Amino acid sequence: MSRSMVLLLFLVLVVGGGLAIGYITLPGEWYASLVKPSFNPPNWLFAPVWTVLYVIIALAGWRVWDRGLASPQQFWWAQLLFNFLWSPSFFGLQQMGLALVVIVLLLISIIGFIKVSWRTERTSAILFLPYLAWVAFATLLNASLYWLNPAG
């Protein structure tokens, strides 16, 4: 299979999977009813940010796959699993505590990916820095929502 075809598969998996999960687990009335922290971004911001991040995630995953780097691939697949579990945990099950555990594991796997990629595939590690920043912010947001809405 050609490199460009594999890149396309990574893009379809990550962007397509992320958008599909986002569509299936739309926030809805439950989320609208939650008490939000003052730093909660407007709802319209999430889709474009995640779309860009999903492209970056796919590119980084393809780069480590293309170079046959086993350790970064393990962290990459772990972060994708936790990424894809977060929306169903938070919006689908409406379990903010469970979602907080998932997002912390996501954050750890992103950090792990950056750490193990830094020497061998620095471009992929650097590509993950905006993702790390956004997920760190999302972790704070998830924790704040959990704190402000104790029934969740």
Helices and strands as residue ranges (DSSP letters): H 3-11, I 12-16, H 17-24, H 28-33, G 43-45, H 46-66, H 70-87, I 88-92, H 96-117, H 122-148
